[in-house]
């Protein structure tokens, strides 16, 4: 009995091993994917804030004022950008090129001589986590002046002190919900779009119904558009639900134009749907299509789009990979539209990139549906 069990077990084991070796896609997922993920996430993901760009407006150009803010240059976490005026600093903030503004008023030296010199710090609250970290770094850097003064006085505290007056733009309360909810819209559009269409063509290949369409006058582009439009309508309903929840359940402000939010979101939805349809046509297998859709759409959108952390803190290689993702362009755009308002430079740039992705994916999917049987 034991011999019969071992014989049957050995035969079944050989069959499964041969089947595993023949199925190269599953073998690649099992062996290569863990290594890729550990290298990508281990080296690329970081919650640390380093070299945060900070605009410094030095309205008081006295040696004392320069000495007080000199600590900003010695910090590994801050990258000061000296600008000529507050208006220029505000433009940089609105474009998302700096995460904070340090403003030294024109009468700072006189205030300091009177006992208390005030420095204004304005934080970009679109990313509340980064803003909180940068606030601590700026306060620590400015506090080094007082420490130096105390050391020079033999440990005695200086007569005058520096007081930091902090404000947060775009997210006055520092509510993390305002930061996460717009990003959740991106993740939901990615998940629904890619998964709704990722098995459409693969299902028809497996059932053999696609071959029947090949003998009709239907053209590949017509087939692609016919498959996209019904799910585009479903995705539009999902988008409406997301926007209503953001407004009335989570009370996230929408400072940009509603029609820009809707138009850009629908454009990104089209990209996600086209990506899922392309995956379906390229794999021709429902199981593989679902695996690939998860790996190339939802996971990168969650980890490499700027949803979790500021991409300026990751290595340059990871930054390059993230810029190739449609979700990265839409993530920055929708957060800006919700919290900061209409930034037409970002709107035009991001929408142009998304439109190009949509066009390329539709054309690529069309090629997978050429009337040619294997």
N, C-alpha and C positions, 0 to 999 in steps of 0.2 A: 504493500500500500504506500509506504514511504517512497519507494523507488518510482512508482507511478506518479506520485505528486511532484517529485523533483523533476521527472522527465517533462511533464506537462508545463510546470513552472518555467523550466529552462527554455522550452519552445516558445512560450508566450513572451518571455523576457527578450529572446532574440528578435521576435517580431516587433516588439515595441521599440527596441534600440534601433533597428533598421529603419522603422518608420520615423523615428526622431531624427536620424541622420539624413533621411531623404527630405524632411520638411525643414529646409534651410531657414525659412523666415522665423519659425518658432525657436530654432536653435540660436539664431542671431539675437533674438529678443532675450533669451535666457542667459546667454553668455556675454554679449556685448553691452546690452543696455545697463546692467548694474555698474559696470566700469565707467561708462559714459556719464551716468548720473552722479556717481560719487566724485568724479573729477570736476564735472561742471558745477555742481552745487557746493562741493567742498572748497574749491578754489574761487568760485565766482560769487557766492552769496555771502553777504556780510551786512550786519546791522550797524557796524561802526560808521561814524561820519568822519571822513578825512578830506582835507583840502576843500572845505565848504567855501564857495565863493561869497565874499562879503564886500559890499560897496562901502567905502569909507569917505564921508564928506567932512573935510576939515575946514570949516568956516573960520575957525580961530587958528591962525598959522603961527602962533607963538611957539617958542621952544618948549614951554611947559606942556602945551596941548599935544605937541608931537611926541613928547616923552611919555605922556599918559597912554597914548594909543600905540606906542611902539611894541607893546606886548603882543599885539595882534600878529605882527610879523614873525614872532618867535614861536608861534603855535603850529604844531604839525596838523592840527585839525582845521585850521582856517587858512584861506587864501585871500588876503585883502586886495581889493581892487580900488585904487585911489581915483576918485572922480572929482570933477570940478564943481558940481552943483547938486543940490537936492533933486532938481528936476531930472537930471541925467540918471541919478541913482534910482528914482522912481520908475523911469523907463526900463532900466535893467531889471527891476523887480517885476514889472508887469510882463516882460518877455520871458521871465523865468530864468534869467541868466545869473541872478544872485539869490541867495536864500535869506539874506539879512542886509540891513543898512545900519551903519554906525554913524551918527551925526553928532559932531562936536560944534555946538553953537558959537556964534561970533563972540559972545561975552563969557566964554567958558573960563578964561584965566581970571577975570574979575570975580566970577562966582567962586572959584576955587580959593582965591585970596580971602574972600569973605567967609569961608568955612565950608562951603559945599558946592562943588562943581557938578553940574548935571550933564549927562551924555544920553542922547536918545538912541534907543535900539529898536528898529522895526523889523519884525520877523515875517517871513512868508509862510502863512498858515495853511497853504494848500496841502503841504505834507507836515502834519502836526508833530509827528515823531521826530523828524529831522529838525523842525523849528525848536522843539524842546531841548534837543541835544546841543544845537548851535547856541542857544541862549546861555546854557551853562558854560560853554567854551569861551564865549565873548566875555561873560562876567569874570571868569577866571583869568583871562588874559588882561583885562583892565585892572584887576586886583593886584597884578604883579607890580604896578607902579607904587601902590601903597606899601607893599612889602619892601621894595627897594628904598623908599623914603624912610621906613622904620629902621632898616639896616644901617643907613647912613647916620641916623640919629642915635645909634647905639641901642636900638630896641624900643625906643619911645615912639608912640604913635604920632604921625604928622598932624599938625593943627587942622589942615584942610583935608577933606575926603571927597571921593568921587561917588556920585549917586547915579545909578543906571535907571533911566525911565524907559520901560519896555512897553511896546505895543505890538499887536499881532494883526496883520492884514489878512483879509479873505477868510479868516476863521477866528473871529474875535474871542470866542469862548474857548478855543483850543479843543473843541469836541472832536474826538477821533472818528465819530460816526460821519461827520461831514467829509472826512478824508476817505473812508472806506466805501461808503455807499456808491459814489460815482464809479469807483473801481469795480464794485460788484456788478454794475450794469455791463461793463466790458466782459467780465467773466461769464455772465449769464448769456450774453449775445454770442460769445465764443462757443460755449457749451451747446446751446440750443442750435445754433447755426450749423456747426460741424457735425453734430450727431444726428440732426434731423435728416441730413442728406448723405451721410457717409456710407449708408448701406443701400441706397436706392438702385444704383446701376449694378452693384455687386449682386443684389437680390435677383435682378432680371437676368444677369449672366448665369447664375446658378439654376434658375428655373427654366432657362432657354427661351424666354419670351423676347429677349432683345434680338435674337436671330430672326424672329418673325418680323420685327420692325425693319430689318435691313432689306427686305424684299419689297418694301413700300417706298413711295416717293419721298418719305420724310427725310429731311436732311439733319445731320448731326447737330448743327447750331439750333435748329428748331426744337430738337429733342432736349437739349440742354436748357433752353429757356422755359420749355413747358414743365420741366421738372423743378426748376428754381422758383417760378412764380407762386405756386400754391404755398410752398413753405416760407416764401418771403412774406406772404400775408399772415401766416401763423407767427412768424418772428416779429412782425410789426405789432401784433396784439401783445406779445410778450414784452416788447419795448414799452408800449403804453402802460402796462401794468407796473413795470419797473419805475417809470417816471412818476406815476401816481403814488407809488409806495414811497419813493424818495421825498416827494413833496409833502404828503399828508400823514405818513406814518413816522418817518424819520426826521421831518422838518429840515431837510437840507436845502439851503437857499439856491436858487437858480438865477445867478446874476447875469448870465449871458442870454442871448436871444433864444427863445424856445424853438423857433424854426431852425436855427443852426444846430441845436442839440439834436432835434429829430432828424434833420437831413444827414448830419454826419453819422449818427447812430444807424440809420438805414443803410448808408453806404458801407459801414463796417459790417452790418448784418449780411449784405450781399457778398462781401469778401468771405465771411465765415461759411456761408452756404456754398459758395463756389469752391472753397477749399475742401469741404466735405464731399462734394460731388466729384471733384477731381480724385480724391483719395479712393472713392468708390469705384470710379472707372479704371484707375490704375491698378488696384489690387484684385478686382473681380471676385472677391471672397469676403463674405460678410464678417467673419470672425477677424480676419486680418484688417479689414477696413475699420472696425471698431477699435482695435488696438492702435493702429496708426493714427486715427483721429484723436485719441486720447494723448498720444505722445507728441504730436506735432501741433496741436491746437490748444487744448485746455491747460496742460502742464506748463508749457512755455508762457502762456498768457498769465498764469498765476505767479510764476517764479521769476520771469525775466522781462516783464513789461513795466516794472516800476510800481506794481500794486503793493508789494510787501515792503520794499525799501528803495532808497534813492539809488538809481543806477550809476550816479557819478562816483559812488564808493566802491564799485567793483572793478576788476582788472580791465584793461583796454580790450582784450580779446572778447571778454564777456559783453562789454559794451557794444562791440561790433556785431556780435551775434544778436543781441537784443534789438539793434537798429534794423535788422532784417525782418523782424516780426511785425505784422500789421497791428497786433494788439498794442505794441509799444507806442506807436504813433497815435492810436485812438485813445490810449490811457491818458497821456499827457493832455490831449485836446479836450476830452470830456471833463477832466478835473478842472481845467482852466475855465471852461465855459460855465461850469456849475459855480465855482467859488470866486473866480477873478473877473469874469465878464468876457466880452468879445475881444479876442486878440486876433485881428484879421491876418496878420502874418502867419501865425500858427495855424489858423483855420485853413488858409489857402494851401500852405505847405503840406499839412497832414491829409487834407482831402485829396490833393493831387496824388500823393503816395497811395492812398487807399483806392482811388479810382484806377491807378495803374495796376495794382494788385488784382482788382476785380477783373479787369480786362485780360490780364495774362492768365488768370486761373480759368476764366470762361473759355479762352482759346485753347488752353492746355486740355481741358475736359473735352472739348470738341474733338481734339485729336484722338482721345481714347475711344471715341465712338465712331471712328471711320468704318465704313461698310466693308470690313475685311474679317473673315473668320480665320481663326488659328487652325 
